[in-house]
């Protein structure tokens, strides 16, 4: 699998731009960099059938989030509250930050 650039981090607000959950907004819970996928809160829900582990426990059908590819998501800028493209730049002190290409503000959490 080809590895692309992943611009999302945990706790980012994202909007789904393709797929069955198109238009929904959620928070990134976990990032999987090797497969360019992320898990988003209450997005791409699946039903998981679990077996009982011992005689006292019952089997169940558990609903949980499945990973979704980053190409189906777009980051919501916390400053202008719009979805848009994201750029990266290096500051004078050498640190790298992500910025919104619409408003030019930094996206990094303070």
N, C-alpha and C positions, 0 to 999 in steps of 0.2 A: 504494500500500500504506500503510495507516495505521500510524504509528509509535507503539508503546506504551512503557511504562517498562521498561527492562531493569535488573534488579537484580544480574546476574551479572558477575563480573570474571574475568580469566585466573587460573589456579591455584586456583579454587574447586572443592571437591568437590561433585558433584551426583548425584542419583539420578533415573533416568528413570521417570516416572509414567504414561506412555502410549506406545503404539506397540509395534513388534516387539521392542524391547530393554527392555521394562518390567521394573523391579526391579533393573536393573544400575546400578553406580556407576562414575563416572569423573571425571577431572580436566578442567576447561575449558582448552582449548588456545588458542582464538582467539575473539574476540567480534566479531560483525558488527552494529553498532548500527543501520544503516539498514534492515535486514530483520528485526530482532528474532530473530536466529539466533546460535547458537554452535557451535563444533566441540568435541566431547568425545572424549577419548582412548579408542579402541577401541569407540566407540558409533556406530551407524548406518554400518557399513562398506559400501562399494560397490566394485564391480570396474570399473576404468577401463582401456579398451583403448588402448594407445599405439602410434603408428606409429614405425617407425625414422626417425631424423632424417637419417642418411646411410647409405651402403652398408655401412659397417663395424658399424653398430649393428643389433640385432635388435628387432623389435616385441615387446611383452610385455603381459600382463594384470596391472595393478598394483592392489592392494587398499589403499584409503585411507578416511579418515573423511569423511563428508559433513556439512554443517551440519544442525542440528536446531533446531526452534523452541523458544524459551524457555518457552512454555506447557506443553511436555511434560517439563519438568525442574523439580526442586525442590532447593534448596540444603540441604546438610548442615551443621549448626552444628558448628564445631570444638570447642566447649566441652561441649555436652550430647550430641554425636554422634547427633542425631536430625534427621530432615527436619522442616521447619516453615516457617511464614510469616516473612517478613523485614520489618522496619520501618526507617525512617530517622529520625534525629534530629540536631539541631544542638547541639553542645557549647558550653560557655561561651566557648571561644576562637574560635568561629565555624566550626570544621571540622565537616563532615558525616560521620556514621558509620552503617553498617548494624548492626542488632542483631536477635537472635533473639527472637521474641515468646513462645517457650516459657520460656527461662531468663533472658532479659533481658540477656545478655552481648553485648558487641561482637563483630562478626564480622571486623572489619578485621585484616589481618596486622600483626604487630608489627615 
